[in-house]
Amino acid sequence: MTHQCSHHDGPALPLDRPAQGSERQLANELIDALDRPAATIAEIAVGAHFIGIRADADGSVCAGLASTLGAGPSADERQLVDQLVGKSLKEAAGLLKTSSAFSISLGAAALNAGIVPPESQPGLEASTIMAEKGQEGETVLVGEFPFVNQLRQQVKTLHLFELRDVPGATSPAEWDAILGRCQVLGLTGTTLLTRAMTAYLEKAPQAYTIVIGPTTPLSPVLFSHGADVLAGCRIVSVEPVFEGIRKGLSFRAFKKLGVEFVAWSKNGA
């Protein structure tokens, strides 16, 4: 299964996204829980769709990525990219709390580089879990993932939350009510960038929740906020993946160059 989704690719997102309230608290907790906060940034790859960060942790290479959701750097942020080389991952991850869309993505990539990914648990696959859990009740999928049509046929009721005008999407006016009663929630990891992750988690505490996609932090912190499964990724071949990022390839294209999916259950943490 590919974890790429198109959520928020349509209507323009606000460029100014300050971290406030529970979103700021989540960012603080994720940063405080970093496995490699002192790792030194050695390389940053910036592309049209993703940012990749490679760092050195006492001779070990660690790398992470995050979607840009289409945000490009300002002149100051282009300089910031250069200035972050030699800085710690924890310092760069602090950008997750800033207001600029591009800087938030920089912070998320640093955050993911500073997390040691767990081993993927055998037989744990996001769309399969959603299909199994969604046999009764209502299922919500935030973001138009490639498996949406197949999932719609496998579950009792599927609600697609998508800002773009796509076939089968649920009206935003209905979202809150559905979140309050759904049994399964599939949530794109990019909601961390759009300042919406904690809102979804808090509005659907009863749901079995899976956070999906390459921007997803593989951090147990998300389990404490209501996630049941984290379906993210690890970079296993940094050089070709970063080259693909710089070329502006989609995740679907550059994942073949050296990205492995990782699925981690709260029950297996």
N, C-alpha and C positions, 0 to 999 in steps of 0.2 A: 504493500500500500504506500502511496505517496502522501506526504503530510502537507504538501503545498496547498494553500487556500487563497482565495481572492477577496476575502473579507476586507472591506474598506478601500478596495482598489478603485471604486467608482467616484462618488461625490468627494470633493476635496475635504480633507480633514483639517481641523484648525492647526495652524503652525505653532500656536502658543498653547502648550498643554502643561500647566503647572501641576506638580504632584501635591495633592492636598489630602487631608484626612486619612482614611483607611488606605488609599493608594500610596501615600507617602510612608505610612507605617509598614506596609508590605515591602516597599523598596528598602527601607532601613533594615528590616529583618533579613531580607535576601542578601544584602551586602554584608551584614554582620555574620552571616552563616557561611561566607565564602571559605572553601577549602584551601585556596591558594591566594590569599589577599596580597601577599608581598611579592608575588611573581612579577618579573619585570617585562614590560611590553617590548617586543622586538620588531613587530611588523603589524601594520594595519592595512587591510585591503578594502577599498571602497568601490562599490559598483552602483549601478542604477537601482538595484533591487535589494542588495544585501551588503552588510559590513562584516568582515572577518577580522579577528584579533588573535595574534599568536604571541605567547609570552614564554619566558624561561623561568622555571621553578627549580632552582638548584640542579640544573642540567637536564631536567625533564621538560619536554615541550608540551604546552597546553594551549588549546585553541578553542574559540567559540565564535558563533555567528548570530546575527539578528537581522530581521527584515528592516528595510528602511521605510516600508509602506510608501515608497515613492518620494520621500523627502530628500532634498539635496542640501549640501552644505553651503552655508554663507561663506564669504571671504574669510571671516574670522574663524569659522569652523574648519576650513581647509588648513589654516595655520595650526589650529588646535590638534588636528590629526597628526601633524608632524611633531608637535610639542609633546604629545603623549608617549612617543617612543622613548623608552628609558624610565617611564613612570610606572608605578605599581598598578596592578589590576584593581585594587580596592579604590585607589584614587580615581581611576577612569570609570569604574562602576558607579561612582557617585554622580556621574552625569545622568544616571537614570532618574534623578530627582529634579533635573533642570526643566525648563519650559520649552526649549526648542526641540522640534520633532527629530531633527537629525542627531542632535546631541543625546536625546533619549535612546535612540538606536545604538549609538556608540556605547553608551553606558550598559545597555542590555548585552551587547556583544562581549564587553569586558566581563560582565557578570557571568556569562556562560563559559567564558574561558577560565574563570576562577573556580568553577565547580568541577569536581572530579566525577565524571558520569558513572553511575552504577552499571553493573553488568545487566544487559537486557534479560528479562525473565522469559523463559521459553513459553511459547504458546500465548503470549500476551500481545494482542494486536487491537488497536483502537476501534476500527470499524467492526471487527468481529464481536468485541465486547458490547458495543452499542447495539448491535443486532440482537445479541442474546438477552441483554437487559431490557430491550425495548419491546419485547413480545406483548407486554401489557402496559397500559397507560400511555403517556405522551413522552416523546423524545424531542429534544431541542438540539439543533446543530448551529452553532454560531460561526458563520463563514462557509462559503461554498467550496467544499472539498470535492476532489474528483469522485469520491465514492458516494456522493449524495443521492444519485438516482438509484443505485443499488440498495442503499440503506433504506430509502423510502419504500422499497418493495419488501424489505425484511422486517420492518417494525410495524406496530399497530398504527401509530400516528406520528408523523415527522413534521416538525415545524422548523423551517429554515430561516434563521435571522441573518439578513444580508442587507446592507445599505444600498447596494446597487439594485437596479430594476431587473431582476432575473426571474424566470418562470418559477412559480411555486413558492416564492418567498412570502413570509408572513408579514402582515402590516405591523410596523413598529408600535402602533397604538395598542396592539394586543400583547406585546412582549412581556410586560411586567406580570400580567395575570397568568400567562402561560408558565413563566418561570416559577411562580408560586405554587404550581401544582404538578409540574413535570416530574417524571421519574428518572429520566436520563438526560444529562447535559454534556454535550461535546463542545468544548470551548477552545477557540484558536488562541495560541500563545501570544499572538500579536495584540491581544487586549491589554497586555502589560504595557505596551507602547501607547495605546490610545486612552489610558487611564480608566479602563472599564473593567478590568479583571475582578477586583474585589466586589464591584457592584453585582456582577453576574453570580459570583460565589455566594454573596450574602442574600441575594434574592431567591436562590434555589438551594437552601440548606438541606432540603429533603432529597435532592437528586443525587444519583450516582454520577459523579462528575469526572470527565476525562479532559485534560488539557493537552492539546494536540498541536504539533508543528515545530519547525526548526528553531523558532524563537523561544520555545518553552524552556524555562530554567528547570533543570533536573535537580531541584532542591527540595528536601523534605519540608521546608518552610511552607510550600504550597499545600502539603497534606494537612498542616495545622490550620489552614484557611478554608478547608472544605474539599480539596481535590482528592479523588480516590485513585486515579491513575495519571501518570505523566508520560506522554508519548512524544519524546523529543529526538535528539540526534547527537552523535559525536563525530568530530572530524578525525579521520584516520590517515588521510594523505593531504597535508596542509598545502603544499606547493601547487598541485593541480587545482585544488578547490579554490584557493585564493586567486589563481589565474582566471578561473571561470567567473568568480565574483567580479573581478576587475573588467572582464569583457561584457559584463551586464547579463550573463546567462541567468535564466530562471532557476529556481531551486531544482525543479524536475530535471533540468539539463546538467547542472554541475554536481548534483548528488551522486551521479554515476562515477564521478572522478575521485571520490574518496570520502563519502559520508555514510555512516551506518545509523540506522534507526535504533533508538533505545526506548523500551517500554518498561515502566517501573510502577508496581502497585503498592499502595499504602500498606496492604496486608503483608507484602513481602519486604517492606523497608526494615 
